[in-house]
Amino acid sequence: MDASADLFPRHMAAPLAEAMTDTPVVCLLGPRQCGKSTLARRAFPDRPYYSFDDDTLRDRAASDPQGFVAGLPDRSTLDEIQRVPALLSAIKMAVDEARRPGRFLLTGSANLLLLPSVSESLAGRMEIVRLQPLTEAEKERKPGGLLKAMVAGRLKGSIRPAKVVPSDLIERVLRGGYPEAIHRARMARVRQWHRDYLAAVIERDARDAANLRNFDHLEKMLSYLALQTAQLLNVESLGKHLAVRRETVQNNLAALERLFLVRRLPAWHTSDARRLVKTPKIHLVDSGIASTLVGLVEADWLTNLDRFGRQLESFVVQQLMAQAGWTDPDLRFWHYRDKDQVEVDLVITRGRDTWGVEVKAAATLVPADGQGLRRLAEQCGRRFRGGMILHAGASVLPTADSRVLAVPLSELWTI
């Protein structure tokens, strides 16, 4: 992998460029330091660029939002817009006066724009493009086509055996996807970057994204959730662990989601499936940050495979959800679990069409693997389109269901 993060291709560049051709306001949303500013400036180098990380510029914009917007060139890029939310009303007024495609390109490091009070002000005028931390396919300059191949039913023709290198998979999980963490030579330096990043985000961005009385709970909650990643969300347990009320837990969870640190993966169910568990799962967005928070190291692959397996599941969820951005934005993501504890790590739907993905840290499959996919297929009937069991081995293997293949995890970054 190239040491220069600026040289990595970003597959969301094409959806971003398309949105700019027909939408007055486009907002590139994603975690801080995932590459939003780099992509915005690389994709549109001739646009005037203003960053609200600049204190002087931010104060000027906040003191006179309408005057600031009126003084901007016709096609401008405004970086870290969540730091001056008052600008959004002024942008709405400017767009209503002259509704031209691509007038404003915004970037945001907090999901502030998805709050009803904010997003309604630009309803029908703004498209949101989501940028994730670097995927493994982007690091390797590959198309990132595994999800597309599965959804199109072309897994058989697109898969090639890969050499098993367990240490490679382990390092990818531990490093995560933030550009600054990728080129650091030693894992100790990667972990130090993760710690500094979290401190900066919670100290600075959390105050822009959340109306909380006590920000100390955020870091404690995030550390606890890192231990619980890929498990059912238990709000009561969180409250007891932090010694806070349920309302405080919900407010802090919402803040961590807005900061792109955690995601809630809803439970898939049908209206008549009474035996399905409907509690969401919690996932940390970046496996590198999660691994640092729980102290995961390479040796855990052998000595603590259960904990590593949960981090691996969150890693796969992130990779496939990121691939959906340039594959098919209509895809939706869920998890499946029933009251018999049979589960599918990731359920993907488009309308009623349904696919399933299971993640196995082991290189060898056993007969019980795929039980969840079989149960999901029973629930879906003819709407079940197929799926895959991602494993740490090297071979593509058939399963009892011809619609499901066992696929090496390495295909996430080799096709």
SULLINRA-V812268 format. One record per residue. N is the residue number from 0. RES is the residue in three letters. D_LAST is the distance of its C-alpha to the last C-alpha in whole Angstrom. Layout:
BEGIN
((N,RES,D_LAST) (N,RES,D_LAST))
END
This chain:
BEGIN
((0,MET,16) (1,ASP,18) (2,ALA,21) (3,SER,22) (4,ALA,20) (5,ASP,22) (6,LEU,19) (7,PHE,16) (8,PRO,15) (9,ARG,15) (10,HIS,14) (11,MET,17) (12,ALA,19) (13,ALA,19) (14,PRO,20) (15,LEU,22) (16,ALA,24) (17,GLU,24) (18,ALA,26) (19,MET,28) (20,THR,29) (21,ASP,31) (22,THR,32) (23,PRO,35) (24,VAL,33) (25,VAL,30) (26,CYS,29) (27,LEU,26) (28,LEU,26) (29,GLY,24) (30,PRO,26) (31,ARG,28) (32,GLN,26) (33,CYS,22) (34,GLY,22) (35,LYS,24) (36,SER,27) (37,THR,25) (38,LEU,23) (39,ALA,26) (40,ARG,28) (41,ARG,25) (42,ALA,24) (43,PHE,28) (44,PRO,30) (45,ASP,33) (46,ARG,34) (47,PRO,36) (48,TYR,35) (49,TYR,37) (50,SER,36) (51,PHE,38) (52,ASP,37) (53,ASP,40) (54,ASP,43) (55,THR,46) (56,LEU,43) (57,ARG,43) (58,ASP,47) (59,ARG,47) (60,ALA,45) (61,ALA,46) (62,SER,50) (63,ASP,50) (64,PRO,46) (65,GLN,48) (66,GLY,49) (67,PHE,46) (68,VAL,44) (69,ALA,47) (70,GLY,47) (71,LEU,43) (72,PRO,42) (73,ASP,40) (74,ARG,37) (75,SER,36) (76,THR,33) (77,LEU,35) (78,ASP,33) (79,GLU,33) (80,ILE,35) (81,GLN,36) (82,ARG,38) (83,VAL,41) (84,PRO,40) (85,ALA,44) (86,LEU,42) (87,LEU,40) (88,SER,43) (89,ALA,44) (90,ILE,41) (91,LYS,42) (92,MET,45) (93,ALA,44) (94,VAL,41) (95,ASP,44) (96,GLU,46) (97,ALA,44) (98,ARG,40) (99,ARG,38) (100,PRO,34) (101,GLY,33) (102,ARG,36) (103,PHE,35) (104,LEU,31) (105,LEU,32) (106,THR,30) (107,GLY,30) (108,SER,30) (109,ALA,31) (110,ASN,31) (111,LEU,34) (112,LEU,34) (113,LEU,33) (114,LEU,36) (115,PRO,38) (116,SER,41) (117,VAL,39) (118,SER,36) (119,GLU,39) (120,SER,41) (121,LEU,38) (122,ALA,37) (123,GLY,36) (124,ARG,36) (125,MET,33) (126,GLU,29) (127,ILE,27) (128,VAL,24) (129,ARG,22) (130,LEU,20) (131,GLN,19) (132,PRO,19) (133,LEU,16) (134,THR,12) (135,GLU,11) (136,ALA,8) (137,GLU,11) (138,LYS,12) (139,GLU,10) (140,ARG,10) (141,LYS,6) (142,PRO,6) (143,GLY,6) (144,GLY,5) (145,LEU,6) (146,LEU,10) (147,LYS,10) (148,ALA,9) (149,MET,12) (150,VAL,14) (151,ALA,14) (152,GLY,15) (153,ARG,12) (154,LEU,11) (155,LYS,12) (156,GLY,11) (157,SER,8) (158,ILE,8) (159,ARG,9) (160,PRO,11) (161,ALA,11) (162,LYS,14) (163,VAL,16) (164,VAL,17) (165,PRO,18) (166,SER,20) (167,ASP,16) (168,LEU,16) (169,ILE,19) (170,GLU,19) (171,ARG,16) (172,VAL,18) (173,LEU,22) (174,ARG,21) (175,GLY,19) (176,GLY,18) (177,TYR,21) (178,PRO,21) (179,GLU,24) (180,ALA,24) (181,ILE,20) (182,HIS,22) (183,ARG,25) (184,ALA,26) (185,ARG,28) (186,MET,27) (187,ALA,30) (188,ARG,30) (189,VAL,27) (190,ARG,29) (191,GLN,32) (192,TRP,29) (193,HIS,28) (194,ARG,32) (195,ASP,33) (196,TYR,31) (197,LEU,32) (198,ALA,36) (199,ALA,35) (200,VAL,33) (201,ILE,36) (202,GLU,39) (203,ARG,38) (204,ASP,36) (205,ALA,37) (206,ARG,40) (207,ASP,39) (208,ALA,37) (209,ALA,39) (210,ASN,43) (211,LEU,43) (212,ARG,47) (213,ASN,45) (214,PHE,42) (215,ASP,42) (216,HIS,41) (217,LEU,38) (218,GLU,37) (219,LYS,38) (220,MET,36) (221,LEU,33) (222,SER,34) (223,TYR,35) (224,LEU,32) (225,ALA,29) (226,LEU,31) (227,GLN,31) (228,THR,27) (229,ALA,25) (230,GLN,29) (231,LEU,31) (232,LEU,33) (233,ASN,37) (234,VAL,39) (235,GLU,42) (236,SER,41) (237,LEU,39) (238,GLY,43) (239,LYS,45) (240,HIS,42) (241,LEU,43) (242,ALA,47) (243,VAL,46) (244,ARG,47) (245,ARG,44) (246,GLU,44) (247,THR,43) (248,VAL,40) (249,GLN,39) (250,ASN,40) (251,ASN,38) (252,LEU,35) (253,ALA,35) (254,ALA,35) (255,LEU,32) (256,GLU,30) (257,ARG,31) (258,LEU,30) (259,PHE,27) (260,LEU,27) (261,VAL,27) (262,ARG,26) (263,ARG,28) (264,LEU,26) (265,PRO,28) (266,ALA,29) (267,TRP,28) (268,HIS,31) (269,THR,33) (270,SER,37) (271,ASP,38) (272,ALA,36) (273,ARG,39) (274,ARG,37) (275,LEU,34) (276,VAL,34) (277,LYS,34) (278,THR,33) (279,PRO,30) (280,LYS,28) (281,ILE,28) (282,HIS,25) (283,LEU,25) (284,VAL,22) (285,ASP,21) (286,SER,21) (287,GLY,22) (288,ILE,26) (289,ALA,26) (290,SER,26) (291,THR,28) (292,LEU,31) (293,VAL,31) (294,GLY,31) (295,LEU,28) (296,VAL,27) (297,GLU,26) (298,ALA,28) (299,ASP,28) (300,TRP,25) (301,LEU,28) (302,THR,31) (303,ASN,30) (304,LEU,27) (305,ASP,28) (306,ARG,28) (307,PHE,24) (308,GLY,23) (309,ARG,24) (310,GLN,22) (311,LEU,19) (312,GLU,20) (313,SER,20) (314,PHE,17) (315,VAL,15) (316,VAL,17) (317,GLN,17) (318,GLN,13) (319,LEU,13) (320,MET,16) (321,ALA,15) (322,GLN,12) (323,ALA,15) (324,GLY,16) (325,TRP,14) (326,THR,13) (327,ASP,17) (328,PRO,20) (329,ASP,22) (330,LEU,20) (331,ARG,22) (332,PHE,21) (333,TRP,24) (334,HIS,25) (335,TYR,27) (336,ARG,30) (337,ASP,33) (338,LYS,36) (339,ASP,36) (340,GLN,33) (341,VAL,30) (342,GLU,27) (343,VAL,24) (344,ASP,22) (345,LEU,20) (346,VAL,21) (347,ILE,20) (348,THR,22) (349,ARG,22) (350,GLY,26) (351,ARG,27) (352,ASP,24) (353,THR,22) (354,TRP,19) (355,GLY,19) (356,VAL,17) (357,GLU,19) (358,VAL,18) (359,LYS,20) (360,ALA,20) (361,ALA,21) (362,ALA,20) (363,THR,22) (364,LEU,22) (365,VAL,26) (366,PRO,27) (367,ALA,28) (368,ASP,24) (369,GLY,23) (370,GLN,27) (371,GLY,26) (372,LEU,23) (373,ARG,26) (374,ARG,29) (375,LEU,27) (376,ALA,26) (377,GLU,30) (378,GLN,31) (379,CYS,29) (380,GLY,30) (381,ARG,28) (382,ARG,26) (383,PHE,24) (384,ARG,21) (385,GLY,19) (386,GLY,17) (387,MET,15) (388,ILE,16) (389,LEU,14) (390,HIS,16) (391,ALA,16) (392,GLY,16) (393,ALA,14) (394,SER,15) (395,VAL,14) (396,LEU,17) (397,PRO,19) (398,THR,21) (399,ALA,25) (400,ASP,23) (401,SER,22) (402,ARG,20) (403,VAL,18) (404,LEU,16) (405,ALA,16) (406,VAL,12) (407,PRO,11) (408,LEU,11) (409,SER,9) (410,GLU,6) (411,LEU,7) (412,TRP,6) (413,THR,4) (414,ILE,0))
END
